[in-house]
Amino acid sequence: MSKILVISALLLCGCKTYNTVTQDYLYYVIDVNGELPDAQFTKRKDAEKYVSYFKEHHTYRIVKAQHWANHDE
């Protein structure tokens, strides 16, 4: 009987986890002659892949900017 109570208590507990990891920074890929970013990424590696893929026709720079929704301020 006690086993059933323990199992039902575990099943009915309803523990919920939240993903609280937020991205603090965004990486913008901007052409050196442009004013607006051509792309934005949350990971620098993705931005680097983008720059290397288009390096034949563009001169890109990666700009790291603080995310607008950073709640630490």
WOMO-V81296 format. One record per backbone hydrogen bond with DSSP energy under -0.5 kcal/mol. NH is the residue of the N-H (numbers start at 0). CO is the residue of the C=O. E is the energy in kcal/mol with one decimal. If there is no record, write none. Layout:
BEGIN
nh=NH co=CO e=E
nh=NH co=CO e=E
END
This chain:
BEGIN
nh=4 co=0 e=-1.7
nh=5 co=1 e=-2.3
nh=6 co=2 e=-2.5
nh=7 co=3 e=-2.6
nh=8 co=4 e=-2.2
nh=9 co=5 e=-2.1
nh=10 co=6 e=-2.2
nh=11 co=7 e=-2.2
nh=12 co=8 e=-0.7
nh=19 co=17 e=-1.1
nh=21 co=19 e=-0.6
nh=23 co=21 e=-0.6
nh=25 co=64 e=-2.9
nh=26 co=40 e=-3.2
nh=27 co=25 e=-0.6
nh=27 co=62 e=-3.1
nh=28 co=38 e=-2.6
nh=29 co=27 e=-0.6
nh=29 co=60 e=-2.7
nh=31 co=58 e=-2.5
nh=33 co=30 e=-1.6
nh=37 co=28 e=-2.9
nh=38 co=28 e=-1.2
nh=40 co=26 e=-2.4
nh=46 co=42 e=-1.5
nh=47 co=43 e=-2.6
nh=48 co=44 e=-2.1
nh=49 co=45 e=-2.0
nh=50 co=46 e=-2.3
nh=51 co=47 e=-2.5
nh=52 co=48 e=-2.0
nh=53 co=49 e=-1.7
nh=54 co=51 e=-0.5
nh=56 co=53 e=-1.1
nh=57 co=53 e=-1.6
nh=59 co=57 e=-0.7
nh=60 co=29 e=-2.4
nh=62 co=27 e=-3.1
nh=62 co=60 e=-0.5
nh=64 co=25 e=-2.8
nh=64 co=62 e=-0.6
nh=66 co=23 e=-3.5
nh=69 co=66 e=-1.4
nh=72 co=69 e=-0.6
END
